[in-house]
């Protein structure tokens, strides 16, 4: 659940100031957690495939076309989960919070993979 652990980072960046992201992450329904975990696996696999093809990890996941659709699904599922937990939030606000969480987590995952790659 590396993606959900990014909630605190997204919150501290000011993108989701109205939310206590850690509490939201703890109370998300299992299907939302499952979708986010699946996206995390997709990211790691896509980065590994990119490295196999190009000899290096991508600079960002924006460079990896194969995750674009999965990213959109993950953001939407997470936004829905946030909307269920905070019913007074607008869809736009929940979407922005979800996007910030996913973006921060993508950077964290890529940084972790780069650090592992540097050690090998």
N, C-alpha and C positions, 0 to 999 in steps of 0.2 A: 504494500500500500504506500509505496514511495510517493505516488501522486497525491494522496490525501495528506501525507505528512508535509506537503508544501503549503497546506492551508495557512499555517502560521506565517510563512514567508509572504504569501500574497496579502494577508491581512496587514502585516507590518509595512508593506510597501504603500499602503494607502488606497489600494484599488478596491478594497472591500471594507472600508472603515465601519460600516454599519453592522457588520457581522462579526460574531465570535466564531471564526472559522474552525477552531479546534472542536468546539461544541457541536457545530454542524457536522463535521467529519465523523464524530463519534455516534451521531444519531441518524446518519444516512441509512436508508433501507438497504438490505442485503443485495438487491438487484442493482442498485446504484454502485455499491462497492464492487460488485462483480464486474460491471461494465468498465469501471475505472481500472481495475486490476488487469482486465483483458487488454485495455489500451496500453497499459504499461508494458505488457509482454510484446505487443505489436511494435512499440517503440524500440525496445531492446533488439528484437529480431530485425527490424528495418535498419537499424544502425549497424548491426553485424553484417547484414547483406550489403549495405553501402560500402562498408570497409572492405569486404571481400572483392567487390567490383572495382572500387577506386583506390584501394590501398590506404585509406585513412577514414577516420570517422567524419561524419558531416559537421559543418560548422554550426548548423542548427537543424531542427527537424523540418524547417521550411524548405530545406534542400532535398527532402525525401518525399517525393510525390506520393508514394504508396501509403503514407499515413494521413494524408489530407482528409479523406473520407472518414477514417476512424477517429480523427481528432474532432471533426464536426459532431459525430455521434457522441463521443465522450463529453464534449462541452454541453450538448443538449441534455444528455441524461443527467449530468451533474447539476445543470441549471434546474431541471425538473425536481431533482432531489432537494436542492436548496429551496425551491419554491414550496415544496411540501413541508419543509421544516420551518419556513418563515412565510406564512401565508400572506402577510401584509406587504411582502416585497413584490415589486413589479417584475415582469418577465425580463425586461431590459436589465434591471439591477441584478437579478439572479444570473442572467447570462454573462454580464460583465464580471461578476464574482467568479463564476465557473471558468471563464476564459482566463482570468488572472491566476487562478489555482492551477489550471492545466499548463499555462505558459511557464510559470515558475517551476512546476514539477518537471516539465520537459528539459529545462535548463539544468536542473539538478541531476536528472538521469544522465544527460549527456556529459556533464562534468564528472559524474561518478565513472562512467565508461571511459572517459579520457584519462582519468587518474589510474584506473585499472590497466589501461593500455600502456601508459607510461611505465608502470611497474614491470610489465612483461617484456 
